[in-house]
């Protein structure tokens, strides 16, 4: 599942009023202030008292030192408690008072939190009969079960289903029936318990047949649910689709709803013959049987071996586009008919990246087709159901006349993410949800590699330190942060795993390992892992075992002449000679939370000292000196030294920000780095300049570095012409700005004015260099947008006046504003506009039938500096006839990102919590906004 809506521009507000996770909408607001509640972990102790920040601001070229004492990081993240129950065995009793009571008040015989292992489903045959008018369905499931241990009962999952007749027979002799003597349902663990009159024999096969019925959800976006859209003629249309990850297949049909219970699925769906109804599922259609009364039974081919959360189907009246890969895989995109042409871009990306991944992973895509469907209501950016990907429309549709480059990048990365899951997650599935990062971390990392192939102009790996590593560190810095691999048992606990730790930290750790081992070794390791565990389950220890085999294989390849010298030269020499313990290294990162702060300093002539507090990590440290020399050293839960060959003025650690750690230096080295940036900043590459700004800001937040050091590093910014360092500098300055706003008093107001003037002096030269012409490659376009946004946020007249004039013209001629500037222009105009402007924008939102434009307008409505209108927007978000079912959470997020709206959004959420939980059970119960 896509981490969803990842924000290239700013991740500081990725939490909705707390620790909720949103990795979505790469078209995020450009003006939001940084989250002043962020806490940073340095040595696994978190300062709980007030922080003293000393901020320097520069006015008219003169340094003005403003001392601000008592700025408090007010929000102390609460630990999301998880019962630490083992997930390696299935016999642990849950202590809840509800797990041993059935729905009819009887004692429930099975109380463990996970299914028993004595049975293994090997084949499902599922028939579903939806009633679109009544919003319910009936069905029959037949499950062939192999008995691993003799038992006289079956435990499987169901949630809020009506269970009808149940039969159990010998598969090879259906005339031999076992009598069902007891049927119980348990709500807490969502179990269905079936007791029979005799013991099922070991290694024998039995067929369990269950008649059942259920409701099609109309007010939530999980399980089997309804979407509504409007046709070009203004008619309402209904779509029935599914979303089962992580544990919602049980709400659609009785099943063994845990990832290790893989099986084949043969699915049949009854659909109307009229009105161009289409039925899709994981596999291609095998046959169609016309029934009486205008219906047809669509029979799909038997699936590959897969987990229940990947099962999917949809009933719709959509159109499609089709292409084929070079080896004959059919790839199609589907959407509401009026939007189908806008799926062409995603279709092209899907075809190219599918073939790329086949080569990269060394394994062919195992299904005959891949369908990608834009669903009108969808809770996350996309979902990787095997062979049938579901996308939120805004993550799929692209119109090259109205969409921005950032829109195009977001679609590319989302498509690449979900298709990467066809290998990582679908072909090889996690053993249990504590290793979710194997699914999501790999997909999040591979989306960058895949998009770098399909769209090299985006330079995704150049963006990676900002969009993934730095973002993960901000979340991982909270005291409440959990390890990337943590024991979970209940559905709610499983849901908390869908967060920036699993997605972004997982990706960042893989990037660090990739950089350390070299491309050849890394790629070979994942190929071994995928080949060994395909169509099965694995955990992270299996991945590390795969890497153990790589060094031997590479040495054999080299000896036999299969490795070129260029490829061989990229392999880490210690790893190649078996001296590199990948499992030992990575366990220090996956089994504990947070990350180290590495302090690097010059000890004596010819020697560098490297220290980490508490010695908790294996850290691959890289260093560059002012002489251009580079050094690498692996800290093994200790401190270390690096011998150098020449003297130097400064050192920079964590080259290209490829490692998952922060770097600190002594005061002299920081001063030398400041001097180097001021004199010739290009001596440090763009990623290293970004790293200095990002690290210094993070260190200042925790008190390990004076905030004036960060500000001093930004002194050179008027000379900077690269996106990443400017973005890091602006994020930091606006973070300071938000603290001053939060602690409003006269002295703070004076410093705020000075800080705004300093920002203008540093950003205006970049603004004048870029201008308003929408030209250049993506990074130039991104830089222009953040610079204009920054100047708007400090009310720079030229930007504000131009934006308001463009907005006035845009109302009658939307094409007058270039697509790459539309977000920032609309935001700036509404931010500095009045109620009349806001009402015109709201009317635009209501009238638009384009889901991409509607999302853009909705986000813009949340930037208004008017509490009354923010209340009106929040109130409208609960009215489905005004704001769509899938957009309420986006409204809350938009208002929460507005400094005027934070408390309002919180109060609104508390007041409507019950309704929100009902409507958005997946997004809110699972502690994330998009996955």
SVG drawing of the C-alpha trace seen along z (x, -y; Angstrom):
<svg xmlns="http://www.w3.org/2000/svg" viewBox="-36 -48 86 89">
<polyline fill="none" stroke="black" stroke-width="0.4" points="0.0,0.0 1.3,-3.4 2.5,-5.4 0.4,-7.6 0.6,-11.2 4.3,-11.9 5.2,-15.5 8.2,-16.7 7.9,-20.1 7.5,-19.9 6.9,-17.1 6.9,-19.0 3.1,-18.9 2.7,-15.3 0.8,-14.7 -2.9,-15.5 -3.1,-16.9 -0.7,-14.4 1.1,-11.3 -1.2,-10.4 0.7,-9.7 0.1,-11.1 2.4,-10.4 0.3,-11.7 -0.6,-14.6 2.7,-15.7 0.7,-18.8 1.0,-19.9 0.7,-23.5 3.8,-25.6 3.2,-28.0 2.5,-25.8 4.7,-26.4 6.8,-23.7 5.4,-21.6 6.7,-23.2 5.9,-20.0 8.7,-18.0 11.1,-16.4 14.4,-14.9 16.2,-11.9 19.9,-12.2 21.1,-9.8 17.8,-8.1 17.0,-10.6 14.5,-13.3 14.7,-16.6 11.3,-17.2 11.9,-20.6 11.9,-24.0 14.3,-24.5 16.3,-27.6 16.7,-28.7 19.0,-31.5 18.0,-32.8 20.0,-35.2 18.4,-37.3 20.1,-39.7 18.7,-43.1 20.2,-45.2 23.4,-43.2 24.0,-43.6 23.7,-40.6 21.0,-41.2 21.2,-38.6 17.7,-37.9 17.7,-35.9 14.5,-33.9 14.3,-32.0 11.5,-29.6 10.3,-28.5 8.8,-25.2 8.3,-22.2 4.8,-21.8 3.5,-18.7 5.1,-15.6 4.3,-12.7 2.5,-9.9 3.7,-6.4 1.3,-4.4 1.2,-1.4 1.2,2.0 0.7,5.2 4.1,7.0 2.6,10.3 4.7,12.7 3.8,13.0 6.0,16.0 3.6,18.4 -0.1,18.5 -0.9,19.8 -0.7,16.6 -3.8,15.7 -5.0,12.2 -5.9,10.8 -9.0,9.0 -12.2,9.9 -14.0,10.1 -11.8,12.6 -13.4,15.6 -17.1,14.7 -19.1,15.5 -21.7,13.1 -24.5,15.2 -22.8,15.0 -21.3,18.5 -17.7,19.3 -15.6,19.1 -13.2,22.1 -10.2,20.4 -8.8,17.2 -5.4,16.8 -4.9,13.5 -3.9,15.3 -5.2,18.3 -4.1,21.8 -1.6,23.4 -3.2,26.8 -5.0,26.1 -3.8,24.6 -6.2,23.4 -4.9,24.2 -7.9,23.3 -10.8,20.8 -13.8,20.9 -15.7,17.7 -19.1,16.7 -20.4,13.2 -23.9,11.9 -24.1,8.2 -27.5,6.4 -26.6,2.9 -30.0,1.5 -30.2,2.8 -26.4,2.3 -25.9,5.9 -24.6,9.1 -24.8,12.9 -22.2,15.4 -20.8,18.9 -17.2,19.8 -15.7,23.2 -12.3,23.7 -10.1,26.8 -8.1,27.3 -5.1,29.4 -4.8,30.7 -1.4,30.3 -2.3,31.5 -5.4,33.6 -8.2,31.4 -12.0,31.5 -12.6,27.7 -11.9,24.9 -11.2,21.3 -11.2,18.6 -12.1,15.0 -15.3,13.1 -16.5,9.6 -20.2,8.6 -21.3,11.3 -24.5,13.3 -23.4,16.9 -25.8,19.4 -25.4,23.1 -22.0,24.7 -20.9,28.0 -17.6,29.9 -16.8,32.9 -13.8,34.9 -12.5,33.3 -11.7,36.5 -15.0,38.1 -17.7,35.4 -20.2,38.0 -18.3,38.4 -19.7,35.5 -18.7,34.4 -21.4,33.1 -21.2,29.5 -22.1,29.6 -21.3,26.1 -20.9,22.6 -19.7,19.6 -18.7,16.1 -16.4,13.9 -16.4,10.1 -13.2,9.2 -10.9,11.4 -13.4,11.6 -13.4,15.4 -15.8,18.0 -15.4,21.2 -16.8,24.4 -16.9,27.7 -17.4,31.0 -18.2,34.5 -15.0,36.2 -11.3,35.4 -9.9,34.4 -7.0,36.6 -3.5,35.4 -2.4,34.6 -6.0,35.2 -8.0,32.6 -11.4,31.3 -13.7,28.9 -15.5,26.3 -18.6,24.7 -20.2,21.6 -23.2,19.6 -23.0,16.0 -24.2,12.5 -23.0,9.0 -23.6,5.3 -22.0,3.1 -20.6,0.2 -22.0,-3.2 -20.3,-5.3 -16.8,-3.9 -14.0,-3.0 -12.9,0.5 -14.1,4.0 -16.7,4.1 -18.0,0.5 -19.8,-1.9 -18.4,-4.9 -20.5,-7.4 -19.6,-9.6 -21.4,-11.9 -21.4,-11.4 -20.9,-14.0 -24.7,-14.2 -25.1,-14.8 -26.3,-11.3 -25.2,-9.5 -23.4,-6.2 -22.4,-3.6 -19.2,-1.6 -18.7,1.4 -15.0,2.0 -12.9,3.5 -10.0,2.5 -8.8,5.4 -5.3,4.5 -4.4,5.3 -7.2,7.3 -10.5,6.5 -11.0,9.5 -12.8,11.1 -15.5,8.4 -16.2,9.6 -16.2,13.4 -15.2,15.9 -11.5,16.6 -8.1,17.3 -7.2,13.6 -3.6,13.7 -0.7,13.3 0.9,16.7 -2.4,18.5 -1.7,18.1 -4.0,19.9 -5.3,20.0 -8.5,18.0 -11.0,18.8 -13.6,15.9 -17.0,15.6 -19.1,12.4 -22.7,11.9 -23.1,8.6 -25.9,7.0 -25.8,7.5 -27.1,4.0 -25.6,0.5 -22.0,1.7 -21.3,3.1 -17.7,4.5 -16.5,6.9 -12.7,7.1 -10.7,9.2 -7.1,10.3 -7.1,12.6 -8.4,12.4 -11.9,13.5 -12.0,17.3 -15.6,17.6 -19.0,15.8 -22.3,17.5 -25.4,15.7 -28.1,16.1 -31.8,15.4 -33.2,11.9 -30.5,9.9 -27.5,11.0 -24.2,12.8 -21.8,14.8 -18.2,13.7 -15.8,16.5 -12.2,15.5 -9.1,17.7 -7.6,19.3 -5.2,17.0 -1.5,17.5 -0.8,18.4 -1.5,15.2 -2.7,13.8 -6.3,12.7 -5.5,9.0 -4.5,9.0 -7.8,10.3 -9.8,7.6 -12.7,7.1 -14.7,4.2 -18.1,3.7 -18.1,0.6 -19.2,-1.1 -15.7,-2.3 -13.8,-2.6 -10.2,-1.4 -7.0,-1.9 -4.8,1.1 -1.2,1.8 1.1,4.8 4.7,5.3 7.3,6.8 6.6,10.3 2.9,10.1 1.6,8.9 -1.7,7.0 -1.7,3.7 -4.9,1.7 -6.0,-1.5 -9.6,-2.0 -11.6,-5.1 -14.9,-6.8 -15.5,-7.3 -15.1,-11.1 -11.6,-10.8 -10.2,-7.8 -7.9,-9.8 -6.1,-11.2 -4.9,-7.7 -2.6,-7.4 0.4,-8.8 0.0,-6.3 -0.4,-3.5 2.8,-4.4 4.7,-4.5 3.2,-1.2 4.2,0.6 7.8,-0.7 8.4,-0.1 6.8,3.4 9.4,4.4 12.2,2.6 11.4,4.5 11.3,7.8 14.9,7.2 16.0,5.6 14.6,8.4 15.4,11.1 11.9,12.6 9.1,12.2 5.8,10.7 3.8,13.9 0.3,12.9 -1.0,12.5 -2.5,9.1 -2.2,5.9 -5.2,3.7 -5.0,0.2 -8.3,-1.3 -9.1,-4.9 -11.7,-4.5 -13.9,-7.6 -13.7,-7.0 -10.5,-5.5 -8.9,-6.0 -5.2,-5.9 -3.2,-6.9 -3.3,-3.3 -3.4,0.4 -1.3,3.1 -3.9,5.9 -2.2,8.5 -3.1,7.9 -5.7,5.3 -4.3,2.1 -6.7,-0.4 -5.8,-4.1 -7.3,-7.3 -8.2,-9.3 -5.9,-12.1 -3.0,-9.6 -3.8,-8.3 -5.3,-11.0 -2.9,-13.4 -3.9,-16.1 -0.8,-17.7 -2.7,-21.0 -3.6,-21.6 -1.4,-19.3 1.9,-20.4 5.3,-18.7 4.8,-17.8 1.5,-16.1 3.3,-14.1 6.0,-13.1 3.5,-12.0 1.7,-9.8 5.0,-8.3 6.2,-7.4 2.8,-6.0 2.6,-3.8 6.2,-2.6 5.5,-2.0 2.5,0.2 4.0,2.2 7.1,2.8 4.7,4.4 3.9,7.1 7.3,8.5 7.8,7.1 4.6,8.0 2.7,10.1 5.3,12.5 7.1,12.6 4.8,11.7 5.7,10.7 5.3,13.6 3.5,11.2 2.8,7.5 5.7,6.7 7.8,6.9 5.5,4.5 8.6,2.5 9.7,5.4 6.6,4.6 6.4,0.8 10.1,-0.1 11.1,1.8 8.2,0.4 9.1,-3.1 12.7,-2.7 12.0,-1.0 9.5,-3.8 12.6,-6.1 14.7,-3.6 11.7,-2.8 10.8,-6.4 14.4,-7.3 14.2,-4.8 10.8,-5.9 11.4,-9.6 15.1,-10.4 14.3,-14.2 12.8,-13.9 16.1,-12.8 14.4,-10.9 17.5,-9.7 18.7,-13.3 15.5,-14.1 15.6,-11.0 17.5,-12.5 14.8,-15.2 11.7,-13.2 12.5,-10.0 15.5,-10.1 14.9,-13.5 11.2,-12.9 11.8,-9.5 14.2,-11.1 11.7,-13.7 9.1,-11.1 11.8,-8.7 12.9,-11.5 9.7,-11.4 10.0,-9.8 7.0,-7.7 8.7,-6.3 8.7,-2.5 11.3,-0.3 10.8,0.5 10.1,4.1 7.8,4.4 5.5,7.1 1.8,6.5 -1.2,8.7 -4.6,6.9 -6.0,5.2 -5.6,1.8 -1.9,2.5 -1.3,3.7 -2.8,0.5 -0.2,-1.6 2.5,0.0 1.4,-1.9 3.5,-5.0 6.6,-6.9 8.8,-4.4 7.7,-1.5 7.7,-3.4 10.4,-6.1 12.8,-4.7 12.5,-1.4 13.4,-3.0 16.2,-5.1 17.8,-2.0 17.8,-0.2 19.4,-3.2 22.1,-3.2 22.7,0.5 22.6,0.1 25.2,-2.7 27.4,-0.7 27.4,2.6 27.4,1.3 24.8,1.7 25.9,5.2 25.8,6.7 22.6,5.1 20.7,6.1 22.1,9.6 21.0,9.9 17.4,9.0 17.3,11.3 18.4,14.2 15.8,13.3 12.9,13.0 13.8,16.3 14.1,18.3 10.8,17.1 8.6,16.5 4.9,17.5 5.8,17.8 6.4,15.7 9.6,14.3 10.8,12.0 13.9,9.7 16.2,12.4 15.6,14.2 16.7,11.0 19.9,10.8 20.6,14.5 20.3,13.7 23.0,11.1 25.3,13.6 25.4,15.6 26.1,12.7 29.8,12.2 30.6,15.9 28.5,15.6 30.2,12.4 33.7,13.9 32.7,16.9 31.2,14.7 34.4,12.6 36.6,15.7 34.5,17.0 34.5,13.7 30.8,12.8 31.5,9.6 32.9,6.5 35.6,4.7 33.3,1.6 30.6,3.6 33.0,5.4 34.7,2.2 31.4,1.0 31.3,3.9 32.3,3.1 35.7,4.9 35.0,5.9 31.6,7.4 33.2,9.2 35.7,11.0 33.1,12.0 34.1,9.5 30.9,7.6 28.0,8.7 24.9,7.4 22.5,9.0 24.4,7.7 24.5,4.2 20.9,4.0 19.5,5.5 20.8,2.5 18.6,0.4 15.5,2.5 15.2,3.8 15.4,0.4 13.9,-3.0 15.6,-6.3 19.0,-6.9 22.5,-8.1 24.1,-11.5 27.6,-11.0 30.2,-13.6 33.2,-14.0 36.2,-16.1 39.8,-16.6 41.9,-14.9 45.5,-15.4 47.4,-15.9 46.3,-13.1 43.5,-11.7 39.7,-12.1 37.7,-11.1 34.2,-9.6 31.9,-9.2 28.3,-8.0 26.4,-8.2 25.4,-5.0 27.2,-2.9 23.9,-1.4 24.4,-1.2 26.6,0.2 27.1,-2.9 28.7,-3.2 30.3,-6.6 31.5,-8.5 33.6,-11.8 34.9,-14.4 37.6,-16.9 38.2,-20.4 41.1,-18.8 38.6,-16.7 39.6,-13.4 36.9,-10.9 37.1,-8.3 34.7,-5.5 34.6,-3.7 32.2,-1.2 31.5,-2.0 30.5,1.3 28.5,0.0 31.6,-1.9 33.7,-5.0 36.4,-5.1 39.2,-7.0 40.1,-7.6 43.7,-8.2 43.9,-11.0 46.7,-11.7 46.7,-15.5 45.7,-18.5 42.4,-20.2 40.2,-23.1 36.9,-21.4 35.2,-18.0 31.7,-17.0 30.2,-13.7 27.5,-11.5 28.4,-12.1 25.3,-12.8 23.2,-12.2 23.1,-8.5 23.4,-7.4 20.6,-7.3 22.2,-9.5 22.7,-13.1 26.2,-14.6 27.6,-17.2 31.0,-18.9 32.9,-21.0 32.4,-24.8 35.5,-25.4 34.4,-23.0 31.0,-24.6 32.6,-28.0 34.8,-26.7 31.8,-25.2 29.9,-28.5 32.9,-30.3 33.1,-27.8 29.5,-28.3 29.9,-32.0 33.1,-32.0 32.4,-29.2 29.4,-27.1 29.8,-24.8 32.9,-23.2 30.2,-21.1 27.7,-19.4 24.0,-20.1 23.1,-17.1 25.9,-17.9 24.7,-21.5 21.2,-20.3 22.6,-17.9 24.4,-20.7 21.2,-22.8 19.0,-19.8 21.3,-18.4 21.9,-21.8 18.2,-22.6 17.5,-19.2 20.3,-19.5 19.2,-22.9 15.7,-21.6 17.1,-19.3 19.6,-21.7 22.7,-20.0 23.5,-23.0 22.8,-26.7 20.1,-27.8 22.3,-30.7 24.6,-28.1 21.7,-27.0 21.0,-30.7 24.6,-31.4 24.7,-28.6 21.8,-30.2 23.8,-33.5 25.0,-32.4 21.5,-31.6 21.2,-34.6 23.9,-32.8 22.1,-29.5 20.4,-28.3 19.6,-24.7 16.2,-23.5 17.2,-21.2 19.4,-23.6 16.9,-26.4 14.0,-24.2 15.9,-23.1 16.8,-26.7 13.2,-27.9 11.8,-25.0 14.1,-25.9 13.4,-29.6 9.7,-29.1 10.0,-26.6 11.6,-29.4 8.9,-31.7 6.2,-29.4 7.8,-29.3 7.8,-33.1 4.2,-33.1 3.3,-30.5 4.9,-32.5 3.6,-35.9 4.8,-38.9 6.4,-42.3 10.0,-41.1 9.0,-38.1 7.1,-40.3 10.2,-42.5 12.4,-39.4 9.7,-38.2 10.0,-41.4 13.8,-41.1 13.5,-37.5 11.1,-38.4 13.5,-41.1 16.4,-38.7 14.4,-36.2 13.5,-38.8 17.2,-39.8 18.2,-36.2 15.3,-35.0 14.7,-38.1 17.8,-37.5 16.7,-34.0 13.2,-35.3 14.7,-37.8 16.9,-35.2 14.0,-32.8 11.2,-35.2 7.7,-34.0 8.2,-32.4 7.4,-28.7 10.5,-27.3 13.4,-24.9 13.7,-21.3 11.7,-20.0 14.1,-21.2 14.0,-24.7 10.2,-24.6 10.1,-23.3 12.6,-26.0 10.5,-28.8 7.4,-27.5 8.9,-27.4 10.5,-30.8 7.3,-32.5 5.5,-30.7 8.0,-31.9 7.8,-35.5 4.0,-35.3 4.1,-34.1 5.9,-37.3 3.6,-39.4 6.1,-40.6 4.0,-43.1 5.3,-42.1 4.3,-38.5 1.0,-39.2 -0.2,-41.8 0.8,-39.6 -0.9,-36.6 -4.2,-38.5 -4.2,-39.9 -3.6,-36.5 -6.3,-35.0 -8.8,-37.6 -8.0,-36.7 -7.9,-33.0 -11.6,-33.0 -12.6,-33.6 -9.6,-32.1 -8.0,-29.2 -5.4,-28.7 -3.8,-32.1 -1.8,-30.7 0.9,-28.1 0.1,-24.7 3.3,-24.7 2.4,-28.0 -1.3,-27.5 -1.1,-26.1 1.1,-28.8 -0.8,-31.6 -4.2,-30.4 -2.9,-29.9 -1.3,-33.3 -4.4,-35.0 -6.7,-33.3 -4.3,-33.7 -4.4,-37.5 -7.9,-37.6 -11.3,-38.3 -14.6,-36.4 -15.6,-37.3 -12.5,-35.7 -12.9,-32.6 -16.6,-32.2 -15.5,-32.3 -13.0,-29.6 -15.6,-27.5 -17.9,-27.9 -15.1,-26.7 -14.7,-23.6 -18.4,-22.8 -18.7,-23.2 -15.6,-21.3 -16.0,-17.7 -12.2,-17.2 -11.0,-15.3 -7.5,-16.7 -8.8,-20.3 -11.2,-19.7 -8.4,-18.4 -6.4,-21.5 -9.2,-23.9 -10.1,-22.2 -6.6,-22.5 -6.5,-26.2 -9.7,-26.9 -7.9,-25.9 -5.2,-28.7 -7.6,-31.6 -6.8,-33.9 -10.4,-34.0 -11.6,-31.9 -15.3,-32.1 -14.6,-30.7 -12.4,-28.0 -15.3,-26.9 -17.5,-26.9 -15.1,-24.7 -14.9,-22.2 -18.6,-22.1 -19.1,-21.5 -16.7,-18.6 -19.2,-16.5 -21.9,-17.1 -21.4,-14.5 -23.5,-16.5 -21.0,-19.3 -17.6,-17.7 -17.1,-14.1 -16.8,-11.2 -13.1,-10.8 -12.2,-14.4 -13.2,-15.2 -9.8,-14.2 -8.1,-16.3 -10.1,-19.3 -9.1,-18.7 -5.5,-18.4 -5.6,-21.6 -7.2,-23.6 -4.7,-22.1 -1.8,-23.3 -3.1,-26.9 -1.7,-28.6 -5.2,-30.0 -6.8,-26.6 -4.7,-24.2 -6.9,-24.4 -10.1,-24.6 -9.2,-21.4 -8.5,-19.7 -11.7,-20.8 -13.6,-19.7 -12.0,-16.3 -12.9,-15.8 -16.4,-16.9 -17.0,-14.6 -14.8,-11.8 -17.6,-9.2 -18.7,-10.1 -15.1,-10.3 -14.3,-6.9 -17.4,-5.5 -16.7,-7.1 -12.9,-6.8 -12.3,-3.8 -9.3,-2.7 -7.6,-6.1 -8.2,-7.0 -8.2,-3.7 -5.0,-2.8 -3.3,-6.0 -2.6,-7.3 -4.3,-9.4 -3.1,-7.6 -1.2,-4.4"/>
</svg>
